[in-house]
Amino acid sequence: LHLSADQSTQLIGFYNTLQSTVEPLRAARPPLCTQLLADISASSPQSSAVGADSISLYDNKQQIVGAREAFDTSFSGILNSDQLAAYDALKALSRLTDPEINVIGDCPRPAN
């Protein structure tokens, strides 16, 4: 993208903010998934518990989406038109190859 020194400094700040926001959310996912799987696997699953667990997972994912969108908006805002076009092209390519871009992923499979 041929970023200037100022743009690089700003990018580092945006990235650090993204990481500090997203890491706790990622760390919260396994327990949320464990709770959902436990409630689904109960001998008599309670729909209210399963529903609440699902909403908690969804809310967690949406917070990650929001943090990524905030990063994208901030970073896009400091780019000139050529840089922005190149960045948008890179984002389009990465969505095809990087499953982490799609944060609406599955819970980890239980290790049985």
C-alpha positions in Angstrom: 0.0 0.0 0.0 3.1 2.3 0.2 2.0 3.8 3.5 3.7 7.0 4.7 5.4 7.0 8.1 2.4 8.8 9.6 0.0 6.3 8.1 2.1 3.4 9.5 2.0 4.9 12.9 -1.7 5.3 12.8 -2.1 1.8 11.5 -0.2 0.4 14.4 -2.5 2.3 16.8 -5.6 1.0 15.0 -4.3 -2.5 15.1 -3.4 -2.4 18.8 -6.9 -1.1 19.5 -8.4 -3.9 17.5 -6.3 -6.6 19.2 -7.0 -5.3 22.7 -10.7 -5.3 21.9 -10.9 -8.7 20.1 -8.6 -10.8 22.2 -10.9 -10.9 25.3 -13.8 -11.6 23.1 -12.0 -14.6 21.5 -11.0 -15.8 24.9 -14.7 -15.7 26.0 -15.8 -17.9 23.1 -14.7 -21.4 24.3 -16.6 -21.1 27.6 -19.7 -19.8 25.7 -19.4 -22.7 23.3 -18.9 -25.2 26.1 -22.1 -23.9 27.8 -24.1 -24.2 24.6 -22.9 -27.7 24.0 -23.7 -28.7 27.6 -27.2 -27.3 27.4 -27.9 -28.9 24.1 -26.5 -32.2 25.3 -28.6 -32.2 28.5 -31.0 -35.2 28.9 -33.8 -32.7 28.7 -32.5 -29.6 27.0 -34.2 -26.3 28.1 -35.0 -24.2 25.1 -34.6 -21.0 27.1 -31.1 -22.0 28.2 -30.1 -23.0 24.6 -31.6 -19.8 23.3 -29.7 -17.7 25.8 -26.5 -19.5 25.1 -27.0 -18.9 21.3 -27.7 -15.2 21.9 -24.5 -14.9 24.0 -22.5 -16.5 21.2 -24.1 -14.3 18.6 -23.5 -11.1 20.7 -19.9 -12.1 21.1 -19.5 -12.5 17.3 -21.2 -9.2 16.7 -18.8 -7.4 19.0 -15.9 -8.9 17.1 -17.5 -7.8 13.8 -18.0 -4.3 15.2 -14.3 -4.1 16.3 -13.2 -5.2 12.8 -15.5 -2.7 11.2 -14.2 0.1 13.4 -10.6 -0.9 12.4 -11.6 -1.0 8.7 -13.3 2.4 8.9 -10.4 4.0 10.7 -7.8 2.6 8.5 -9.7 3.3 5.3 -10.1 6.9 6.4 -6.4 7.6 6.4 -5.8 6.1 2.9 -5.7 8.1 -0.4 -7.8 6.9 -3.3 -5.1 4.6 -4.8 -4.3 3.1 -1.4 -8.0 2.5 -0.7 -8.5 0.8 -4.0 -5.6 -1.6 -3.3 -6.8 -2.2 0.3 -10.3 -3.0 -0.9 -8.9 -5.5 -3.4 -6.8 -7.1 -0.7 -9.8 -7.4 1.5 -11.8 -9.0 -1.3 -9.1 -11.6 -1.8 -8.7 -12.4 1.8 -12.3 -13.1 2.3 -12.0 -15.9 -0.2 -9.0 -17.6 1.6 -9.1 -16.7 5.2 -11.8 -18.3 7.3 -10.9 -16.0 10.2 -12.3 -13.1 8.3 -15.8 -14.7 8.6 -16.2 -14.5 12.4 -19.5 -16.3 12.2 -17.6 -19.6 12.6 -18.4 -22.7 14.4 -17.7 -23.6 18.0 -14.7 -25.9 18.3 -15.6 -29.5 18.1 -15.7 -31.4 21.4 -12.7 -33.6 21.9 -14.3 -37.0 22.6 
